[in-house]
Amino acid sequence: MSSSASPATATESQTAPAEKTYKIVQDFSNFGETEANRPNFDQAKPIEVTKSPYPNWKYGEGVPDNGASLVQKHHEIDPYAPDRPMINNYRLLVSGIVPRPVGFLSTVNSKGQKNLSPFSYFQVIDHDPPMFIVGFSSRPGRVKDTNRNLKETRECVINTVSENMIEAVNASSIDAPYGISEWEVSGLHEAPSTTVKPSRVEESVFNIEGKVIDIKEFTDHQKPGMSLAATVLIKATRFWVKEGTADAEYSHIDLDKLRPIGQLGGVCYGRVVSTFERPRSKWDDEVPKSELLAKLDAAKPK
Ligand SMILES: Cc1cc2nc3c(=O)[nH]c(=O)nc-3n(C[C@H](O)[C@H](O)[C@H](O)COP(=O)(O)O)c2cc1C
């Protein structure tokens, strides 16, 4: 869904030059050919559980690889350097901060028109109260419709994305013109919400109804012809968990039922096929077991 110009939206003459340098969506004109040579997706692949990389790791050991991970030095980058194209920061961040969960957001505008789009500048940031954050990038012209809708109606549903949904979810990121609902583009199904107007995605294992509690717009960073970037803080008002995917108390979702996908760099997605566990420890329990912790404990400020 698109929108008409708002005060924070660039005019067309400003947008055209911005469009020329904005190349976030890469050209994959022969993607069909590339994918044809790849093995099929194994829907039934079990999630294995292994040992952790260094099961006998001791306090103070860092990475026990005989210094191999210290050989290469780092290259310093100023993200704001005048000769550093924005696209390089985009590619660096989306390939370097991975995997990212995808928040699949259902919103409506003030006229009740629906929108459904995925965002991986997304995270749960607390449980008490349950809070989420979503980042909207700037682009030539108008702000992203989800961003605008959240500002207008301050409500959404955050839907999880499972492996079996990925084609439909990815398709819903299309820059659909105004009035065209990505619900139809995706073919996903709407389920009613209780505390907010936007619908839930029926196929998702977990839906979170939520209300906007804060919006930070980066006005000091806005560039000619580009829309305002914004970060939105959302507080949950209701949870919905698909029956048969969680324990009896609805306090734990089964990974094997959720089958989450993570966004990686470029247009790459990853799946969870192998996991391992590491128990967390308490200082008082560990001090008697570790010479290093005992030494640090003895030297703690009185
Ligand atoms: C998996 C995935 C993750 C995305 N993450 C983001 C994001 O975090 N922020 C953003 O601004 N755009 C992101 N996009 C692009 C938006 O989905 C895209 O611009 C979409 O058209 C926005 O829709 P809207 O204008 O209807 O809100 C992502 C796209 C995909 C496929």
The ligand as a Gaussian input file, in Angstrom:
#p B3LYP/6-31G(d) Opt

LIG

0 1
 C       12.745000     -10.317000       5.136000
 C       12.677000      -8.845000       4.915000
 C       13.058000      -7.991000       5.924000
 C       12.950000      -6.602000       5.753000
 N       13.324000      -5.796000       6.771000
 C       13.161000      -4.467000       6.672000
 C       13.457000      -3.614000       7.776000
 O       13.841000      -4.057000       8.846000
 N       13.253000      -2.281000       7.611000
 C       12.791000      -1.755000       6.456000
 O       12.621000      -0.536000       6.377000
 N       12.486000      -2.527000       5.398000
 C       12.649000      -3.865000       5.484000
 N       12.327000      -4.692000       4.426000
 C       11.741000      -4.102000       3.227000
 C       10.249000      -3.841000       3.414000
 O        9.544000      -5.033000       3.712000
 C        9.703000      -3.232000       2.128000
 O       10.274000      -1.944000       1.923000
 C        8.199000      -3.138000       2.096000
 O        7.790000      -2.747000       0.797000
 C        7.645000      -2.143000       3.082000
 O        6.267000      -2.211000       2.975000
 P        5.279000      -1.069000       3.335000
 O        5.701000       0.179000       2.598000
 O        3.973000      -1.597000       2.876000
 O        5.354000      -0.883000       4.819000
 C       12.460000      -6.074000       4.542000
 C       12.112000      -6.949000       3.513000
 C       12.216000      -8.318000       3.691000
 C       11.826000      -9.235000       2.575000

